[in-house]
Amino acid sequence: MIGRFAIDPPAIDDSLSQMVESHRAKTGQDYAAILLFGLWGTVDCSPEVRLYAAYRHLATNPEDGPNWLETARVHLEHGDPDQALAIIGELERLDSPGLYPNLFSEDPEAHRALILADSGKLREALDLLDGMRVRHSDSPVYHYDAGTVLHELKDFPAAVAAYEEAGEALEDFRRELEEEDMLDEMSVDFPAARLFIDAAKHAAEKSRPFNGERPLDLSGFRMEQA
């Protein structure tokens, strides 16, 4: 158990622990930063290192929803989708105010869908994303993510339609922020996000294979990602 979460940390390898702790002593890098970026000043951003740091961080910050989600993604990268889904299940079970401050990027069900998709369970992922598109039709993210799954399934016309809906929702979102005079407060590069969506749409229109670029995360989206 970690806090309220019925999740046990993985077994700790002594040599890995010593290596990470030695690095922390030299650099002052905290566990959360290692989870996100790997070890500063090295090329070591392996899942093993990041998971070690993740569980050390979560042991003292068990309500850190975003880093639980990041930990789930690292488990998936490490080839353990079952543990990734177990974490998502706990996040859903323990849903509480403030745990997921950003609906677009930190919704547990969206992460469940993406884990299923990246595990090859495309139809299950699409069922979840289609439901989210109905419930959150104003979100460009869920339309885009559904488009990627349809793209991977080689249903190119449906993928194009989903990408188009993502582009329309993105423009509606931008217009709403502009009307409310909040556009400058958002860390979103809307032209870059639109180029990102349009590139995926163009590939689907040309029946090109899905390139693996998901999800669309509007939080802090910068131009260099386009």
C-alpha positions in Angstrom: 0.0 0.0 0.0 1.1 3.5 -0.8 -1.1 5.9 1.1 -4.6 5.1 0.0 -3.4 3.3 -3.1 -3.5 -0.5 -3.2 -0.3 -0.5 -5.1 3.0 -2.0 -3.9 6.3 -0.7 -5.0 8.5 -3.0 -7.1 11.4 -4.8 -5.6 14.4 -2.5 -5.2 17.8 -3.5 -6.7 20.6 -2.5 -4.3 23.0 -1.5 -7.1 20.3 0.6 -8.8 19.4 2.3 -5.5 23.0 3.1 -4.8 23.6 4.5 -8.2 20.5 6.8 -8.1 21.2 7.9 -4.6 24.8 8.7 -5.4 23.6 10.8 -8.3 21.1 12.7 -6.1 23.8 13.4 -3.6 26.0 15.0 -6.3 23.4 16.9 -8.2 20.5 17.5 -5.7 18.0 16.3 -8.3 14.8 15.2 -6.6 12.8 12.0 -7.3 10.0 13.7 -9.2 12.5 15.2 -11.7 14.2 11.9 -12.2 10.8 10.3 -12.9 10.2 12.9 -15.6 13.6 13.4 -17.1 15.9 10.6 -16.0 19.3 11.4 -14.4 20.5 15.0 -15.1 23.8 15.2 -17.0 23.6 11.5 -18.1 21.9 9.5 -20.9 20.2 7.3 -18.3 16.5 7.8 -18.5 15.7 4.1 -18.4 12.4 2.9 -17.1 14.1 1.1 -14.2 15.7 4.4 -12.9 12.5 6.3 -13.4 10.4 3.7 -11.7 12.8 3.6 -8.7 12.5 7.4 -8.4 8.7 7.3 -9.0 8.0 5.1 -6.0 10.4 6.9 -3.7 8.6 10.1 -4.6 5.1 8.6 -4.2 6.0 7.1 -0.9 6.0 10.6 0.6 3.6 12.2 -1.9 0.8 9.5 -2.3 -1.8 12.0 -3.5 0.3 13.3 -6.4 -2.2 12.3 -9.2 -0.1 13.6 -12.2 3.0 11.6 -11.1 0.9 8.5 -10.6 -0.2 8.9 -14.2 3.4 9.4 -15.2 4.4 6.3 -13.3 1.7 4.3 -15.2 3.2 5.6 -18.5 6.6 4.4 -17.4 5.3 1.0 -16.5 3.8 0.8 -20.0 7.2 1.8 -21.5 8.8 -0.9 -19.4 6.4 -3.5 -21.0 4.1 -3.9 -18.0 0.6 -2.7 -19.1 -1.1 -4.6 -16.4 0.6 -2.6 -13.7 -0.1 0.6 -15.6 -3.8 -0.3 -15.8 -3.8 -1.2 -12.0 -2.6 2.3 -11.2 -5.3 3.8 -13.4 -7.9 1.7 -11.7 -6.7 3.0 -8.3 -6.8 6.6 -9.5 -10.4 6.1 -10.7 -11.4 4.3 -7.4 -9.9 7.1 -5.3 -11.2 10.0 -7.4 -11.2 13.1 -5.2 -11.3 16.9 -5.7 -8.0 18.3 -6.9 -6.4 15.0 -7.8 -6.7 15.7 -11.5 -6.5 19.4 -12.0 -6.3 19.3 -15.9 -9.1 17.4 -17.6 -7.4 17.4 -20.9 -4.1 15.8 -19.8 -4.8 14.1 -16.5 -8.1 12.3 -16.9 -7.6 8.6 -15.7 -10.0 7.2 -18.2 -8.2 8.9 -21.1 -4.9 7.3 -19.9 -6.6 3.9 -19.6 -7.6 4.3 -23.3 -4.1 5.2 -24.3 -2.6 2.4 -22.4 -5.0 0.0 -24.1 -4.2 1.5 -27.5 -0.4 1.3 -26.9 -0.8 -2.3 -25.8 -2.5 -3.2 -29.1 -6.0 -3.3 -27.7 -7.3 -0.8 -30.2 -11.0 -1.7 -30.2 -11.2 -1.4 -26.4 -9.4 1.9 -26.5 -11.7 3.2 -29.2 -14.8 2.3 -27.2 -13.5 4.3 -24.3 -12.5 7.3 -26.4 -15.8 7.3 -28.4 -17.6 7.6 -25.0 -15.3 10.5 -24.0 -15.9 12.2 -27.3 -19.6 12.2 -26.6 -19.2 13.4 -23.0 -16.5 16.0 -23.7 -17.3 17.0 -27.3 -15.6 20.3 -26.8 -12.2 18.7 -26.1 -9.9 18.5 -29.1 -7.8 16.0 -27.2 -10.3 13.1 -27.2 -11.2 13.6 -30.9 -7.5 13.6 -31.8 -6.7 10.5 -29.7 -9.7 8.6 -31.2 -8.4 9.7 -34.6 -5.0 8.1 -33.9 -6.7 4.8 -33.0 -8.8 4.8 -36.1 -5.7 5.7 -38.1 -3.9 2.7 -36.6 -6.9 0.5 -37.5 -6.5 1.8 -41.0 -10.0 3.3 -41.0 -8.8 6.3 -42.8 -12.1 8.1 -43.6 -13.1 7.8 -39.9 -9.7 9.0 -38.8 -9.9 12.0 -41.1 -13.3 12.9 -39.6 -12.0 12.6 -36.0 -9.0 14.8 -36.8 -11.3 17.4 -38.4 -13.5 17.4 -35.2 -10.3 17.9 -33.2 -9.3 20.9 -35.3 -12.8 22.4 -35.0 -12.8 21.9 -31.2 -9.4 23.4 -31.0 -10.6 26.5 -32.8 -13.7 26.8 -30.6 -11.5 26.5 -27.6 -9.2 29.3 -28.9 -12.1 31.5 -29.8 -13.7 31.0 -26.3 -10.5 32.0 -24.6 -10.1 35.0 -26.9 -13.6 36.1 -26.1 -13.0 35.8 -22.3 -9.7 37.6 -22.7 -7.8 34.6 -21.4 -5.8 33.7 -24.4 -2.5 35.1 -23.1 -2.9 33.2 -19.8 -2.9 29.8 -21.4 0.4 28.0 -22.1 -0.8 26.7 -25.5 0.7 27.4 -28.9 -2.5 27.1 -30.9 -0.9 27.4 -34.3 1.5 24.5 -33.4 -1.3 22.4 -32.1 -3.3 23.0 -35.3 -0.3 22.1 -37.5 0.1 18.9 -35.4 -3.5 17.9 -36.0 -3.4 18.9 -39.7 -0.3 16.8 -40.3 -2.1 13.7 -38.9 -5.2 14.5 -40.9 -3.1 14.8 -44.1 -1.4 11.5 -43.5 -4.8 9.8 -43.0 -6.1 11.4 -46.2 -3.2 9.9 -48.1 -3.8 6.5 -46.4 -0.3 6.7 -44.8 0.4 4.5 -41.8 -0.2 5.9 -38.3 3.1 7.4 -37.1 2.7 6.7 -33.3 2.3 10.3 -32.3 -0.2 10.3 -29.4 -1.6 11.8 -27.3 -2.3 15.4 -28.0 -1.5 17.2 -24.8 -2.4 20.9 -24.9 -0.8 21.6 -21.6 2.3 23.6 -22.4 2.2 22.7 -26.1 5.1 24.5 -27.7 6.0 25.3 -31.3 9.0 23.1 -31.5 6.7 20.1 -31.1 4.9 20.7 -34.4 
